[in-house]
Amino acid sequence: MSTDEPDRRLLRVSHADRDRMVELLRDAAADGRLDTSELEERVERALRARTFADLEPLTEDLPVAAPAPPAVPDTTLVPADDVVRWQAAGQRFRREGAWTVPPVVELGLIGGSARLDYTQALLPEGGRSTLRLSTSGSRVRLTVPPGVAVDLSDLAATGSRVRDHAARRAAPGVVTHVITVTGTMYGGSLRVDPSGS
């Protein structure tokens, strides 16, 4: 039997692990254990964490446990070329005009804003794409052309305003692409507008 097993704290964290940590931190802030500046700083560190050792210090003074490393590493992988990660803190982030939409976009925002305009974008094949959000005190605006629907049913929004104007104004017709929005929003807003509004 080998005693040289790798330190599980050095295993890489997944996006789900980061999201769980952000949720723990937000719960601690809601309980009054963290003030706004502490929450923002720790959420930013959680979003940038690479290993479980990076996550552990974020809750060591809180009565909650950090996400534990998995006993067996996760083998469900999304090809690296299919996932694009964008992060911004206190800044504006924009994608407009002709841009290529990756199958999976992970957008982390703290106190900033993002505008993703899909009007002239090249959408991935297969009729589906995913936008995973992890935001705190941020605004996100999506603009979609006719035939593109946005599914918000898997988004966890706490203290956030979510409005889908595109769905309300959509003309009856064929949906050619669905953007599934998942993840967490805390204290911000998400607005979906039809093109030309």
N, CA and C of each residue as an Amber inpcrd file, in Angstrom:
protein
   591
   0.8400000  -1.1750000   0.0000000   0.0000000   0.0000000   0.0000000
   0.8840000   1.2360000   0.0000000   0.5780000   2.1720000  -0.8930000
   1.3850000   3.3770000  -1.0210000   0.9210000   4.4400000  -0.0350000
   1.8790000   5.1160000   0.5630000   1.5540000   6.2360000   1.4500000
   1.7760000   7.5580000   0.7440000   2.0880000   7.4920000  -0.5460000
   2.3580000   8.7030000  -1.3160000   1.1330000   9.1750000  -2.0980000
  -0.0480000   9.0900000  -1.4760000  -1.2470000   9.5630000  -2.1530000
  -1.1780000  11.0790000  -2.2820000  -1.6800000  11.6230000  -3.3970000
  -1.6300000  13.0740000  -3.5720000  -2.5180000  13.7890000  -2.5500000
  -2.1210000  14.9760000  -2.1740000  -2.9040000  15.8100000  -1.2680000
  -4.1680000  16.2430000  -2.0090000  -5.3240000  15.8130000  -1.5060000
  -6.5830000  16.1360000  -2.1860000  -6.8580000  17.6310000  -2.1930000
  -6.2590000  18.3820000  -1.2830000  -6.4370000  19.8350000  -1.2710000
  -5.8410000  20.4750000  -2.5260000  -4.9280000  19.7560000  -3.1910000
  -4.2770000  20.3030000  -4.3740000  -5.0230000  19.9800000  -5.6690000
  -6.1470000  19.2500000  -5.5420000  -6.9610000  18.9550000  -6.7250000
  -7.5990000  20.2360000  -7.2430000  -7.7670000  20.3120000  -8.5370000
  -8.3740000  21.4850000  -9.1670000  -9.8740000  21.5230000  -8.8570000
 -10.3920000  22.7240000  -8.6330000 -11.8180000  22.8770000  -8.3560000
 -12.5910000  23.0130000  -9.6610000 -13.8440000  22.6100000  -9.6080000
 -14.7280000  22.7460000 -10.7690000 -15.5240000  24.0430000 -10.6360000
 -16.2520000  24.3730000 -11.6730000 -17.1000000  25.5670000 -11.6190000
 -18.1950000  25.3790000 -10.5760000 -18.6930000  24.1560000 -10.4430000
 -19.7110000  23.8840000  -9.4280000 -19.1430000  24.0960000  -8.0270000
 -17.8770000  23.7150000  -7.8000000 -17.2400000  23.9370000  -6.4960000
 -17.1430000  25.4320000  -6.1970000 -16.7600000  26.2170000  -7.2030000
 -16.6740000  27.6750000  -7.0130000 -18.0550000  28.2500000  -6.7100000
 -19.0690000  27.7910000  -7.4490000 -20.4320000  28.2830000  -7.2290000
 -20.9280000  27.9460000  -5.8250000 -20.6090000  26.7350000  -5.3290000
 -21.0010000  26.3620000  -3.9660000 -20.3440000  27.2830000  -2.9450000
 -19.0730000  27.6080000  -3.1650000 -18.3760000  28.5050000  -2.2480000
 -19.0140000  29.8880000  -2.2670000 -19.3170000  30.3950000  -3.4440000
 -19.9500000  31.7140000  -3.5450000 -21.2800000  31.7070000  -2.7980000
 -22.0400000  30.6220000  -2.9270000 -23.3220000  30.5210000  -2.2300000
 -23.1210000  30.5160000  -0.7120000 -22.1110000  29.7940000  -0.2200000
 -21.8070000  29.7970000   1.2160000 -21.4620000  31.2030000   1.6970000
 -20.6670000  31.9150000   0.9210000 -20.2710000  33.2740000   1.2990000
 -21.4750000  34.2140000   1.2980000 -22.3440000  34.0660000   0.3240000
 -23.5360000  34.9200000   0.2730000 -24.4610000  34.6350000   1.4510000
 -24.5960000  33.3620000   1.8080000 -25.4020000  33.0170000   2.9820000
 -24.8080000  33.6340000   4.2420000 -23.4750000  33.6020000   4.3650000
 -22.8110000  34.1960000   5.5300000 -23.0520000  35.7030000   5.5720000
 -23.0390000  36.3560000   4.4180000 -23.3070000  37.7980000   4.3690000
 -24.7600000  38.0860000   4.7410000 -25.6750000  37.2450000   4.2700000
 -27.0870000  37.4270000   4.6010000 -27.3300000  37.2660000   6.0970000
 -26.5140000  36.4450000   6.7570000 -26.6110000  36.2480000   8.2080000
 -25.8860000  37.3360000   8.9920000 -25.2450000  38.2820000   8.2960000
 -24.5320000  39.3600000   8.9710000 -23.1180000  39.0100000   9.3890000
 -22.5880000  37.9020000   8.9110000 -21.2330000  37.4770000   9.2920000
 -20.1500000  38.1380000   8.4410000 -20.5220000  38.6380000   7.2610000
 -19.5880000  39.3440000   6.3760000 -20.2310000  40.6530000   5.9450000
 -19.4310000  41.7210000   5.8870000 -19.9690000  42.9650000   5.3380000
 -19.7890000  42.9380000   3.8180000 -20.2880000  43.9560000   3.1490000
 -20.2860000  43.9780000   1.6840000 -18.8880000  43.8940000   1.0960000
 -17.9500000  44.6450000   1.6610000 -16.5920000  44.6250000   1.0980000
 -15.9210000  43.2690000   1.3130000 -16.1640000  42.6460000   2.4850000
 -15.6050000  41.3060000   2.7220000 -16.2120000  40.2990000   1.7530000
 -17.5200000  40.4040000   1.5370000 -18.1910000  39.4940000   0.6090000
 -17.6100000  39.6380000  -0.7920000 -17.4860000  40.8690000  -1.2770000
 -16.9650000  41.0830000  -2.6280000 -15.5520000  40.5350000  -2.7720000
 -14.7090000  40.7820000  -1.7710000 -13.3150000  40.3190000  -1.8350000
 -13.2530000  38.7920000  -1.8410000 -14.0590000  38.1540000  -0.9860000
 -14.0260000  36.6890000  -0.9140000 -14.6600000  36.0430000  -2.1410000
 -15.7150000  36.6400000  -2.6640000 -16.3330000  36.1000000  -3.8810000
 -15.3450000  36.1720000  -5.0360000 -14.6370000  37.2880000  -5.1370000
 -13.6320000  37.4230000  -6.1940000 -12.5540000  36.3500000  -6.0530000
 -12.1000000  36.1030000  -4.8250000 -11.0910000  35.0560000  -4.6080000
 -11.6610000  33.6750000  -4.9330000 -12.9360000  33.4510000  -4.6100000
 -13.5640000  32.1590000  -4.9130000 -13.6450000  31.9350000  -6.4170000
 -13.9860000  32.9780000  -7.1550000 -14.1050000  32.8460000  -8.6100000
 -12.7600000  32.5940000  -9.2720000 -11.6870000  33.0250000  -8.6240000
 -10.3460000  32.8270000  -9.1820000  -9.6510000  31.5780000  -8.6410000
 -10.2810000  30.8890000  -7.7000000  -9.6590000  29.7150000  -7.0760000
  -9.3590000  28.6400000  -8.1110000  -8.2170000  28.0220000  -7.9590000
  -7.8210000  26.9290000  -8.8530000  -7.8630000  25.5750000  -8.1390000
  -7.5790000  25.5690000  -6.8300000  -7.5450000  24.3130000  -6.0710000
  -8.4190000  24.4410000  -4.8270000  -8.6900000  23.2970000  -4.1860000
  -9.4530000  23.3170000  -2.9420000  -8.6930000  24.0540000  -1.8450000
  -7.3740000  24.0310000  -1.9030000  -6.5690000  24.7780000  -0.9320000
  -6.8150000  26.2810000  -1.0670000  -7.1540000  26.7560000  -2.2660000
  -7.4820000  28.1720000  -2.4620000  -8.8360000  28.5280000  -1.8420000
  -9.7590000  27.5700000  -1.8160000 -11.1010000  27.8350000  -1.2900000
 -11.1710000  27.7730000   0.2370000 -10.4110000  26.8780000   0.8420000
 -10.5300000  26.6460000   2.2880000 -10.3900000  27.8970000   3.1490000
  -9.4190000  28.7860000   2.8950000  -9.2770000  29.9610000   3.7670000
 -10.4690000  30.9190000   3.7260000 -11.2970000  30.8240000   2.7080000
 -12.4040000  31.7630000   2.5560000 -13.4940000  31.5720000   3.5960000
 -13.5570000  30.3910000   4.2090000 -14.5870000  30.1360000   5.2230000
 -14.0140000  29.7080000   6.5650000 -12.6900000  29.8260000   6.7580000
 -12.1260000  29.3180000   8.0090000 -12.5840000  30.1030000   9.2350000
 -13.0600000  31.3510000   9.0880000 -13.5740000  32.1010000  10.2310000
 -15.1070000  32.1190000  10.2590000 -15.7310000  31.2470000   9.4640000
 -17.1870000  31.1590000   9.3980000 -17.6420000  29.7770000   9.8700000
 -18.8620000  29.6790000  10.4090000 -19.3470000  28.3800000  10.8910000
 -19.8940000  27.4970000   9.7750000 -19.1930000  27.4740000   8.6480000
 -19.5520000  26.6100000   7.5220000 -18.2810000  25.9750000   7.0030000
 -18.4270000  24.8970000   6.3090000 -17.2600000  24.2100000   5.7500000
 -17.1350000  24.5290000   4.2730000 -15.9140000  24.6660000   3.8250000
 -15.6490000  24.8670000   2.4020000 -16.0060000  23.5960000   1.6460000
 -16.3280000  23.7070000   0.3650000 -16.5730000  22.4970000  -0.4210000
 -15.3750000  21.5580000  -0.3310000 -15.6590000  20.3070000  -0.0880000
 -14.5900000  19.3210000   0.0710000 -14.1680000  18.7730000  -1.2780000
 -12.9070000  18.4020000  -1.3990000 -12.4690000  17.7630000  -2.6360000
 -13.2320000  16.4610000  -2.8440000 -13.5070000  16.1060000  -4.0730000
 -14.2070000  14.8530000  -4.3240000 -13.3280000  13.6610000  -3.9740000
 -13.9590000  12.5840000  -3.5290000 -13.2070000  11.3700000  -3.2200000
 -12.6020000  10.7990000  -4.4960000 -13.3570000  10.8970000  -5.5690000
 -12.8720000  10.4560000  -6.8720000 -12.9950000  11.6440000  -7.8110000
 -11.9400000  12.0110000  -8.5110000 -12.0300000  13.1590000  -9.4120000
 -13.1570000  12.9950000 -10.4230000 -13.8240000  14.1040000 -10.7210000
 -14.9250000  14.1330000 -11.6780000 -14.4090000  13.7790000 -13.0680000
 -15.0680000  12.8140000 -13.7090000 -14.6190000  12.3950000 -15.0360000
 -15.5090000  12.9360000 -16.1480000 -16.5560000  13.6880000 -15.7800000
 -17.4020000  14.2690000 -16.8100000 -16.7830000  15.5910000 -17.2420000
 -16.1120000  15.5520000 -18.3490000 -15.3910000  16.7230000 -18.8210000
 -16.0740000  17.3310000 -20.0320000 -16.0650000  18.6280000 -20.0660000
 -16.4880000  19.3530000 -21.2590000 -15.2030000  19.6920000 -21.9900000
 -15.1270000  19.4360000 -23.2900000 -13.8920000  19.7800000 -24.0070000
 -13.4950000  21.2280000 -23.7370000 -12.2120000  21.4320000 -23.4830000
 -11.7110000  22.7610000 -23.1190000 -12.0560000  23.8070000 -24.1680000
 -12.1010000  23.4150000 -25.4340000 -12.4160000  24.3650000 -26.4990000
 -13.8720000  24.8270000 -26.4550000 -14.7280000  24.0790000 -25.7400000
 -16.1450000  24.4060000 -25.6900000 -16.5030000  25.3710000 -24.5690000
 -15.6100000  25.6230000 -23.6200000 -15.8930000  26.4890000 -22.4740000
 -14.9830000  27.7080000 -22.5200000 -15.6050000  28.8770000 -22.4150000
 -14.8480000  30.1270000 -22.3460000 -15.2440000  30.8230000 -21.0540000
 -14.2470000  31.3090000 -20.3160000 -14.5020000  31.9470000 -19.0260000
 -14.1290000  33.4200000 -19.1060000 -15.0810000  34.2770000 -18.7330000
 -14.8460000  35.7170000 -18.6920000 -15.0980000  36.2010000 -17.2720000
 -14.2130000  37.0650000 -16.7700000 -14.3720000  37.6230000 -15.4280000
 -14.1060000  39.1140000 -15.4600000 -14.8360000  39.8450000 -14.6450000
 -14.6080000  41.2860000 -14.5200000 -15.0580000  41.7260000 -13.1360000
 -14.3470000  42.6660000 -12.5700000 -14.7100000  43.2450000 -11.2770000
 -14.7530000  44.7580000 -11.4370000 -15.9320000  45.3470000 -11.2000000
 -16.0860000  46.7880000 -11.2820000 -15.8640000  47.3660000 -12.6670000
 -16.0940000  46.5650000 -13.6920000 -15.8510000  47.0130000 -15.0640000
 -17.0480000  46.6900000 -15.9460000 -17.0170000  47.2620000 -17.1600000
 -18.0080000  46.9170000 -18.1740000 -17.4150000  45.8670000 -19.1030000
 -18.2070000  44.8590000 -19.4020000 -17.7820000  43.7980000 -20.3100000
 -18.7940000  43.7460000 -21.4410000 -18.3190000  43.7090000 -22.6950000
 -19.2350000  43.7200000 -23.8370000 -18.8010000  42.7300000 -24.9120000
 -19.8000000  42.1140000 -25.5370000 -19.6150000  41.3370000 -26.7520000
 -20.7420000  41.7720000 -27.6740000 -20.3760000  42.4340000 -28.7690000
 -21.3590000  42.9550000 -29.7100000 -20.8640000  42.7200000 -31.1260000
 -21.7370000  42.9630000 -32.0870000 -21.3500000  42.8030000 -33.4810000
 -21.1950000  41.3370000 -33.8360000 -20.2800000  41.0610000 -34.7560000
 -20.0390000  39.6830000 -35.1990000 -19.0210000  39.0360000 -34.2700000
 -19.4880000  38.1430000 -33.4140000 -18.6020000  37.3990000 -32.5270000
 -19.0640000  35.9540000 -32.4870000 -18.1540000  35.0570000 -32.1990000
 -18.4660000  33.6310000 -32.1600000 -18.8460000  33.2370000 -30.7420000
 -20.0340000  32.6820000 -30.5890000 -20.5330000  32.2680000 -29.2800000
 -20.0220000  30.8640000 -28.9800000 -19.2600000  30.6760000 -27.9010000
 -18.8240000  29.3310000 -27.5230000 -20.0250000  28.5130000 -27.0320000
 -19.9410000  27.1900000 -27.0760000 -21.0390000  26.3750000 -26.5580000
 -21.3480000  26.6570000 -25.0870000 -20.2980000  26.9380000 -24.2900000
 -20.4840000  27.2470000 -22.8670000 -19.6640000  28.4850000 -22.5260000
 -20.3360000  29.4960000 -21.9750000 -19.6640000  30.7040000 -21.4880000
 -19.8760000  30.7650000 -19.9880000 -18.7960000  30.9930000 -19.2600000
 -18.8880000  31.2030000 -17.8180000 -18.5080000  32.6480000 -17.5500000
 -19.4550000  33.3880000 -16.9920000 -19.2690000  34.8160000 -16.7720000
 -19.3000000  35.1120000 -15.2810000 -18.1710000  35.5770000 -14.7460000
 -18.0740000  35.9710000 -13.3450000 -17.9460000  37.4800000 -13.2490000
 -18.8860000  38.1140000 -12.5500000 -18.8830000  39.5740000 -12.4110000
 -19.0490000  39.9620000 -10.9540000 -18.2930000  40.9540000 -10.5320000
 -18.4740000  41.5470000  -9.2130000 -18.5700000  43.0530000  -9.4170000
 -19.7360000  43.6190000  -9.0980000 -19.9110000  45.0570000  -9.1820000
 -19.6600000  45.6490000 -10.5470000 -19.9470000  44.9160000 -11.5830000
 -19.7320000  45.4220000 -12.9390000 -20.9670000  45.2160000 -13.7800000
 -20.7860000  45.3080000 -15.0860000 -21.9000000  45.0720000 -15.9920000
 -21.4010000  44.3240000 -17.2210000 -22.3200000  43.5860000 -17.8220000
 -21.9910000  42.8410000 -19.0400000 -23.1290000  43.0130000 -20.0320000
 -22.7590000  43.1840000 -21.2890000 -23.7480000  43.2260000 -22.3610000
 -23.3220000  42.2200000 -23.4100000 -24.1740000  41.2320000 -23.6440000
 -23.9290000  40.2280000 -24.6710000 -25.0240000  40.3820000 -25.7220000
 -24.6360000  40.8560000 -26.8950000 -25.5810000  41.0710000 -27.9840000
 -25.4060000  39.9360000 -28.9940000 -26.4250000  39.0910000 -29.0780000
 -26.3850000  37.9180000 -29.9530000 -26.9340000  38.2190000 -31.3500000
 -27.2940000  39.4670000 -31.6370000 -27.9550000  39.8230000 -32.8920000
 -27.1590000  39.3890000 -34.1190000 -25.8640000  39.6870000 -34.1650000
 -25.0260000  39.3310000 -35.3130000 -24.0500000  38.2050000 -34.9780000
 -24.2200000  37.5960000 -33.8350000 -23.2710000  36.5770000 -33.3730000
 -23.4210000  35.2740000 -34.1580000 -22.3100000  34.5620000 -34.2850000
 -22.2990000  33.2290000 -34.8860000 -22.5550000  32.2320000 -33.7610000
 -23.7330000  31.6070000 -33.7860000 -24.1440000  30.6970000 -32.7160000
 -23.5970000  29.2970000 -32.9590000 -23.3170000  28.5400000 -31.8840000
 -22.7840000  27.1880000 -32.0680000 -23.8190000  26.2570000 -32.6940000
 -23.3170000  25.2210000 -33.3270000 -24.1960000  24.2180000 -33.9250000
 -24.9220000  23.4590000 -32.8250000 -26.0210000  22.8540000 -33.1860000
 -26.7670000  22.0470000 -32.2320000 -27.9600000  22.7720000 -31.6390000
 -28.0940000  24.0630000 -31.9020000 -29.2650000  24.7920000 -31.4460000
 -29.2920000  25.1540000 -29.9800000 -28.1730000  24.9470000 -29.2610000
 -28.1490000  25.2590000 -27.8280000 -26.7960000  25.8300000 -27.4350000
 -26.8220000  26.7270000 -26.4710000 -25.6010000  27.1970000 -25.8240000
 -25.9480000  27.4940000 -24.3710000 -24.9190000  27.5990000 -23.5380000
 -25.1220000  27.8110000 -22.1030000 -24.3530000  29.0350000 -21.6510000
 -25.0020000  29.8330000 -20.8150000 -24.3610000  30.9720000 -20.1610000
 -24.4480000  30.7180000 -18.6640000 -23.3000000  30.4190000 -18.0340000
 -23.2480000  30.1770000 -16.5860000 -22.8240000  31.4670000 -15.8990000
 -23.6930000  31.9890000 -15.0500000 -23.4080000  33.2410000 -14.3570000
 -22.9800000  32.9970000 -12.9230000 -22.0740000  33.8200000 -12.4630000
 -21.7290000  33.9040000 -11.0470000 -21.4670000  35.3860000 -10.8020000
 -22.5240000  36.1010000 -10.3750000 -22.4260000  37.5490000 -10.2740000
 -22.8290000  38.0400000  -8.8950000 -22.2700000  39.1700000  -8.5170000
 -22.6070000  39.8230000  -7.2590000 -22.6790000  41.3240000  -7.5160000
 -23.8470000  41.9180000  -7.2580000 -24.0180000  43.3480000  -7.4480000
 -23.7410000  43.8070000  -8.8630000 -24.1410000  43.0190000  -9.8350000
 -23.8090000  43.3020000 -11.2350000 -25.0560000  43.3150000 -12.1080000
 -24.9200000  43.9580000 -13.2670000 -25.9980000  43.9950000 -14.2510000
 -25.5760000  43.2190000 -15.4880000 -26.4920000  42.3940000 -15.9880000
 -26.2450000  41.6260000 -17.2080000 -27.3940000  41.9160000 -18.1680000
 -27.0430000  42.2380000 -19.4080000 -28.0640000  42.4860000 -20.4270000
 -27.7660000  41.6190000 -21.6380000 -28.7710000  40.8580000 -22.0670000
 -28.6690000  40.0170000 -23.2550000 -29.6090000  40.5810000 -24.3150000
 -29.1420000  40.6450000 -25.5480000 -29.9840000  41.0600000 -26.6680000
 -30.0080000  39.9050000 -27.6610000 -31.2230000  39.4530000 -28.0000000
 -31.3460000  38.2730000 -28.8610000 -32.1860000  38.5840000 -30.1000000
 -31.8070000  37.9890000 -31.2500000 -32.5740000  38.1870000 -32.4790000
 -33.7940000  37.2650000 -32.5090000 -34.7030000  37.4670000 -33.4590000
 -35.8400000  36.5570000 -33.6070000 -35.3510000  35.1220000 -33.8020000
 -36.0760000  34.1780000 -33.2120000 -35.7170000  32.7710000 -33.3280000
 -34.7830000  32.2800000 -32.2410000 -34.2650000  33.1880000 -31.4230000
 -33.3890000  32.7960000 -30.3150000 -34.1560000  33.0110000 -29.0110000
 -34.2870000  31.9410000 -28.2300000 -34.9870000  32.0000000 -26.9460000
 -33.9780000  31.8930000 -25.8130000 -34.3450000  32.4350000 -24.6660000
 -33.4910000  32.3810000 -23.4830000 -34.2420000  31.6260000 -22.3950000
 -33.6400000  30.5450000 -21.8900000 -34.2250000  29.7320000 -20.8270000
 -33.5950000  30.1550000 -19.5020000 -34.3870000  30.7630000 -18.6200000
 -33.9010000  31.2640000 -17.3320000 -34.3020000  30.3650000 -16.1670000
 -34.8680000  29.1980000 -16.4480000 -35.4340000  28.3610000 -15.3880000
 -34.3990000  27.7800000 -14.4280000 -33.1270000  27.6990000 -14.8190000
 -32.1010000  27.1390000 -13.9340000 -31.2290000  28.2030000 -13.2790000
 -31.6260000  29.4660000 -13.3630000 -30.8530000  30.5500000 -12.7590000
 -31.3220000  30.7790000 -11.3300000 -30.3840000  30.7810000 -10.3810000
 -30.6900000  31.0800000  -8.9810000 -30.3860000  32.5560000  -8.7420000
 -31.4360000  33.3610000  -8.5910000 -31.2700000  34.8070000  -8.4160000
 -31.7580000  35.2060000  -7.0310000 -30.8440000  35.7130000  -6.1980000
 -31.1650000  36.1480000  -4.8460000 -31.0260000  37.6630000  -4.7770000
 -32.1070000  38.3430000  -4.4100000 -32.0600000  39.7980000  -4.3330000
 -31.7670000  40.4370000  -5.6700000 -32.1510000  39.7710000  -6.7410000
 -31.8630000  40.2400000  -8.0960000 -33.1590000  40.4010000  -8.8790000
 -33.1200000  41.2600000  -9.8600000 -34.2720000  41.4690000 -10.7320000
 -33.9850000  40.8070000 -12.0740000 -34.8810000  39.9230000 -12.5040000
 -34.7150000  39.2040000 -13.7680000 -35.9320000  39.5030000 -14.6480000
 -35.6640000  40.0510000 -15.8410000 -36.7510000  40.4070000 -16.7620000
 -36.4290000  39.8910000 -18.1560000 -37.4010000  39.1930000 -18.7620000
 -37.2270000  38.6910000 -20.1280000 -38.2270000  39.3960000 -21.0410000
 -37.8190000  40.5360000 -21.5840000 -38.6750000  41.2950000 -22.4990000
 -38.7550000  40.6210000 -23.8680000 -37.7330000  39.8670000 -24.2310000
 -37.7230000  39.1950000 -25.5360000 -38.8260000  38.1490000 -25.6140000
 -39.0290000  37.3940000 -24.5390000 -40.0620000  36.3560000 -24.5470000
 -41.4490000  36.9840000 -24.6560000 -41.6450000  38.1160000 -23.9900000
 -42.9460000  38.7860000 -24.0260000 -43.2630000  39.3500000 -25.4070000
 -42.2210000  39.7840000 -26.1120000 -42.4310000  40.4380000 -27.4110000
 -42.1800000  39.5050000 -28.5950000 -41.8470000  38.2630000 -28.3270000
 -41.5060000  37.3330000 -29.4140000 -42.7270000  37.0350000 -30.2800000
 -42.5140000  37.0980000 -31.5720000 -43.5720000  36.7330000 -32.5150000
 -43.6280000  35.2150000 -32.6020000 -44.8160000  34.6750000 -32.8290000
 -44.8930000  33.2220000 -32.9770000 -44.0020000  32.7730000 -34.1350000
 -43.3120000  31.7070000 -33.9390000 -42.4180000  31.2210000 -34.9900000
 -41.5300000  30.1190000 -34.4650000 -40.6130000  29.7470000 -35.2860000
 -39.7230000  28.6460000 -34.9570000 -38.5410000  29.1500000 -34.1370000
 -38.2570000  28.4570000 -33.0530000 -37.0720000  28.7600000 -32.2550000
 -35.9210000  27.9480000 -32.8310000 -34.8660000  28.6360000 -33.2630000
 -33.7260000  27.9560000 -33.8820000 -32.5660000  27.7520000 -32.9170000
 -32.5820000  28.4920000 -31.8010000 -31.4830000  28.3820000 -30.8370000
 -32.0050000  28.7480000 -29.4510000 -31.5270000  28.0110000 -28.4370000
 -31.8900000  28.2980000 -27.0460000 -30.6180000  28.5660000 -26.2550000
 -30.5860000  29.6990000 -25.5670000 -29.4920000  30.0350000 -24.6570000
 -29.9880000  29.7110000 -23.2530000 -29.3790000  28.7200000 -22.6190000
 -29.7580000  28.3370000 -21.2650000 -28.8810000  29.0970000 -20.2810000
 -29.5160000  29.8990000 -19.4270000 -28.7870000  30.6780000 -18.4250000
 -28.8780000  29.9400000 -17.0970000 -27.7060000  29.6230000 -16.5220000
 -27.6470000  28.9150000 -15.2450000 -26.7390000  29.6950000 -14.2960000
 -26.5390000  29.1510000 -13.1010000 -25.6180000  29.7610000 -12.1460000
 -26.3440000  30.5770000 -11.1020000 -25.6250000  31.5610000 -10.5320000
 -26.1630000  32.3510000  -9.4330000 -25.9610000  33.8410000  -9.6680000
 -26.9810000  34.6030000  -9.2440000 -26.9020000  36.0670000  -9.2360000
 -27.2680000  36.5270000  -7.8400000 -26.5140000  37.4820000  -7.3200000
 -26.8000000  38.0250000  -6.0040000 -26.8080000  39.5480000  -6.0940000
 -27.9510000  40.1550000  -5.7830000 -28.0370000  41.6020000  -5.7200000
 -27.7220000  42.3180000  -7.0080000 -28.2840000  41.8760000  -8.1060000
 -28.0300000  42.5380000  -9.3860000 -29.2470000  42.4560000 -10.2700000
 -29.0310000  42.4960000 -11.5740000 -30.1550000  42.4040000 -12.4960000
 -29.7350000  41.6910000 -13.7770000 -30.7180000  41.0400000 -14.3780000
 -30.5500000  40.4030000 -15.6840000 -31.7280000  40.8390000 -16.5360000
 -31.4170000  41.3430000 -17.7120000 -32.4620000  41.7990000 -18.6270000
 -32.2110000  41.1760000 -19.9880000 -33.2630000  40.6100000 -20.5780000
 -33.1920000  40.0420000 -21.9220000 -34.0770000  40.8980000 -22.8210000
 -33.4680000  41.4570000 -23.8650000 -34.1970000  42.3200000 -24.7950000
 -34.1680000  41.7270000 -26.1970000 -35.2340000  41.9770000 -26.9810000
 -35.1830000  41.5820000 -28.3870000 -34.3170000  42.5730000 -29.1620000
 -33.7450000  42.1390000 -30.2580000 -32.9420000  43.0290000 -31.1060000
 -33.7750000  44.2270000 -31.5290000 -33.1200000  45.3720000 -31.6200000
 -33.7830000  46.5730000 -32.0860000 -34.5590000  47.3200000 -31.0290000
 -34.4880000  46.8760000 -29.7790000 -35.2430000  47.5960000 -28.7350000
 -34.3630000  48.5910000 -28.0130000
